[in-house]
């Protein structure tokens, strides 16, 4: 029996995506060490080791939807060679298309300003008044996770994933494993026709 905790632990050790970790655990009969071996053979376990490396090359990906929504996203990698590959260009295009559809506000959860976090927590606490404090804290944490998955690009489920399980950060981790370089989404801008008009 492969539990969510086992998958989470393997993911933290290797940096591989949730689904890859689950498959590796299944293939190895739940043995974490063997699962790491399976991931390493596929090149997925090394992706997280690359995450600290400088990524200053890359490109601006873009997507325009029916002339009504436009997105530009800066996706960085380590070398110009990788930036010119079809794989990298496709990733930038997919991320831009996802932003058009999912309308994230921030790239990372760390980008959410403290005052926004405080306001969200205040709202969640007000919604669950009267419960014991430890229960309130758990509910608030759960609602914050939901907020991150709605507002932060890397936490969102990729719109093109038919199983609706793969997050954008998993998509990037897979690409890092494939190209062998660190990849970072630096920033994005999304325009919607008529937005902001009074």
Secondary structure in CASP SS format (residue, H / E / C, confidence):
PFRMAT SS
TARGET T0000
AUTHOR 0000-0000-0000
METHOD secondary structure of the structure
MODEL  1
X C 1.00
X C 1.00
X C 1.00
X H 1.00
X H 1.00
X H 1.00
X H 1.00
X H 1.00
X H 1.00
X H 1.00
X H 1.00
X H 1.00
X H 1.00
X H 1.00
X C 1.00
X C 1.00
X C 1.00
X H 1.00
X H 1.00
X H 1.00
X H 1.00
X H 1.00
X H 1.00
X H 1.00
X H 1.00
X H 1.00
X H 1.00
X C 1.00
X C 1.00
X C 1.00
X C 1.00
X H 1.00
X H 1.00
X H 1.00
X H 1.00
X H 1.00
X H 1.00
X H 1.00
X H 1.00
X H 1.00
X H 1.00
X C 1.00
X C 1.00
X C 1.00
X C 1.00
X C 1.00
X H 1.00
X H 1.00
X H 1.00
X H 1.00
X H 1.00
X H 1.00
X C 1.00
X C 1.00
X C 1.00
X C 1.00
X E 1.00
X E 1.00
X E 1.00
X E 1.00
X E 1.00
X E 1.00
X E 1.00
X E 1.00
X E 1.00
X C 1.00
X C 1.00
X C 1.00
X E 1.00
X E 1.00
X E 1.00
X E 1.00
X E 1.00
X E 1.00
X E 1.00
X E 1.00
X E 1.00
X C 1.00
X C 1.00
X H 1.00
X H 1.00
X H 1.00
X H 1.00
X C 1.00
X C 1.00
X H 1.00
X H 1.00
X H 1.00
X H 1.00
X H 1.00
X H 1.00
X H 1.00
X H 1.00
X H 1.00
X H 1.00
X H 1.00
X H 1.00
X H 1.00
X H 1.00
X H 1.00
X H 1.00
X H 1.00
X C 1.00
X C 1.00
X C 1.00
X E 1.00
X C 1.00
X C 1.00
X H 1.00
X H 1.00
X H 1.00
X C 1.00
X C 1.00
X H 1.00
X H 1.00
X H 1.00
X H 1.00
X H 1.00
X H 1.00
X H 1.00
X H 1.00
X H 1.00
X H 1.00
X H 1.00
X H 1.00
X H 1.00
X H 1.00
X C 1.00
X C 1.00
X C 1.00
X C 1.00
X C 1.00
X H 1.00
X H 1.00
X H 1.00
X H 1.00
X H 1.00
X H 1.00
X H 1.00
X H 1.00
X H 1.00
X H 1.00
X H 1.00
X H 1.00
X H 1.00
X H 1.00
X H 1.00
X H 1.00
X H 1.00
X H 1.00
X H 1.00
X E 1.00
X H 1.00
X H 1.00
X H 1.00
X C 1.00
X E 1.00
X C 1.00
X C 1.00
X C 1.00
X C 1.00
X C 1.00
X C 1.00
X C 1.00
X C 1.00
X C 1.00
X E 1.00
X H 1.00
X H 1.00
X H 1.00
X H 1.00
X H 1.00
X H 1.00
X H 1.00
X H 1.00
X H 1.00
X H 1.00
X H 1.00
X H 1.00
X C 1.00
X C 1.00
X C 1.00
X C 1.00
X E 1.00
X E 1.00
X E 1.00
X E 1.00
X E 1.00
X E 1.00
X E 1.00
X E 1.00
X E 1.00
X C 1.00
X C 1.00
X C 1.00
X C 1.00
X C 1.00
X C 1.00
END
